[in-house]
Amino acid sequence: MDYIKQRIKSFKYAFEGIWEVLQSQTNLKIHLTVAIFVVIAAYYLALTRIEWCLIILCIVLVFSAETLNTSIEHLTDLVSPEYHPLAKKTKDAAAGAVLWVAMGVCLVGVIIFLPKILAML
């Protein structure tokens, strides 16, 4: 029974983390807004199951990258409250990882959506 209680607690902590990031991070709010528009466009353009899976995977990947970036920033601030060049490099690298993911996701979006949009014109 303790095992089940611990698993339930771990889900609770994970949802608290998601909620904290959603409340505090402007970039994640922007990603969420874009994701809503993408889902609406995907529905309107009648994506295939595989295309839906790719879009969902991309959305989750961006949210995960942004959440990991936030956790790295928080940890860096904890261990290095004063400016330090390595702390800056750490934060810049984490932000760069999010940018890599976002660029790749945009490319996937272009590959999926552009032909459908051009076909409508």
N, C-alpha and C positions, 0 to 999 in steps of 0.2 A: 504494500500500500504506500510506503514511503517513496518508492520509485515513481509511482503515478503522481503523487503530490509534487515531487520534484520536477517532473515533466510539465505539469500544469504551471508551476512557478516559473519555469524557464520560458514558457510561452508568454506569460504575463510580463516578464522582464523584456522580452523581445518586442512586444506590442508597446510597452512604455518607451523603448528606444525609438521605434518608428514614430510614435506620437511626438516625442521630443524633437526629432529631426524635422518632422513636418511643421511643427510650430516655430522652430528657430531658424531654419535655413531658407532664405529667399530663393536660392537656386533650385532647391527641391520643389518649391511652390511653382516656379516657372516650368520645371520639367513636368510636374503634375498637370498644369494647364495645357501644355503642349500635348501630353499624352491623351487628355480628354478630347482635344481636337482631332488627334490621329485616330482614336477609336471611332469617333463620329464619321470621319472621312472613310475609314475602313468599312464601316457598316454601309455607308452610302454607295461606295464603289464595289460592294459585294465581293470582298476578298475571298480567296479559296481558304480551305482549312490550313494548308501549309503556310500561306501568307499570314493568316491570323496568328498561327503559332510563332512565326518569326517576329511579328509586331509585338506580341505579348512578351516574348523572350527579350526583345530589345528594350521594352519599357522596364521590365524587371531588372535588366542589366544596368540601365542608367540609374534607377532608384538605388540599387545596391552599391554602385560605385560612389554615388553622392553620399550615401549613409556611411560607407567606409571612410571616405574623405573626411567627413565630419568627425568620426571617431578618432582618426589620426590627428586632426587639428586639436581636438580636446585633449588628447594625451600629450601632444607636443606642448600645449599651453601649460599643462600640469607639471611636466618635468622641466620646462624651460620658460618660466613666466617672464623673464627678461629676454630682450632680443639676443639671439645667437645665430650666427650664419648657418649652422647646421639645422637649427630649428626652421629657418626660412627655407632651406633646401628641402627639408622633409615636407613642409606644407606645400611648396611649389610642386614637388614630385607627385604628391597625392592629388593636387588640383589638375596636374597634367594627365594623370591616369583617367580622371573624369572626362577631360577633354578628348582623349583618345577614344574612349567609349562613345561619347556623344558624336564625334565625327564618323565613327563606324556605323552608328545607328542612323545617322542622317543619310549615309550612303545606301544602307539597306532600304530606307524610306524612299529614296529617289528611284532605286531599282524596282521597287514594288509599285509605287504610286505614279511615277511619271508616264509609263506606257498607258495606264488606265486613264489618266487625265488627258493625254494626247489623243487617245481614241475617242474621247467625248467631244473633242473640238472639231 
